[in-house]
Amino acid sequence: MSGINLFQQFSARFGQIAVLIDPEKTNREEQLLPLALKAEFAGVSYFFVGGSTVSRKEIETTISLLKKLTQIPVVIFPGGNQQLSAEADGILYLSLVSGRNPDFLITHHVNSALEVFQLGIEVIPTGYILVDGGTKSSVAYVSQTTPIPCDQKSIAVSTALAAVLQGKKVIYFDAGSGAKDCVPAEFISELRKYTDLPVIVGGGIRDIDRIRNYHESKTNVIVIGNRLEENLDFLLDIQAYVKNS
């Protein structure tokens, strides 16, 4: 165990920033070193590592390098039961509660449960909710599930509350990698009427105004991915926001 309590850190405050790394695209030290240095300067709280079709070798290599390069906690964001590493600080143990595919509700969990127990890392049961981001995301394609439409706030909130009642400790709303449209901040504002459990939001977040909207809606962790693949210096904008927020 790393000694870090990720769940407590998630719960501690709103507006934390996580950087999502896809090990299929970013898995070499020359890529990760500038990212790690700028993320530390920017006050990033977490690295999330994973993707829909990432191999075991790719995720282990990426996490091992990150642990050598940075003190920022590294959290597995798994797209399948093979995406595990004992070097991570924890894992978001995702159940795709917005879909009806049993593989992503329970089958992957059964296949990985014994190994996850033996890893000795923090396991955070997470209700994962896919929201329509205006594109056919890799998550929707691989999981063969239908995202919740952006105009269906009541369905999104009810889905999140069902996950809470089932015992999930964190809710993760995701519009998917490269989304054109983000998860509506109103989803979080409405959910806050019923629960204070940590909420994570990702997908298509490309500017500081959107980060500010999520922060003000009491989102605990805001995940930035593709925007940094396009322009790593967006972390400088994040640094200015984190410093002044």
Protein Blocks (a to p, Z undefined) as FASTA:
>chain_A
ZZiafklmmmmpghiacddddfklmocfklmmmmmmmmmmnopabdceddfklcfklmmm
mmmmmmmmpcbdcddddfbfklgcfkbmbdcddddfkbccfklmmmmmmmmmmmmmmnop
acdddddddddehiacfklmmnopacddfklmmlmmmmmmmmmmnopabdcddebehiab
dcdfklmmmmmmmbccdcddeehiabfklmmmmmmnopabdcdfklmmmommlmmmmmmm
mmmZZ
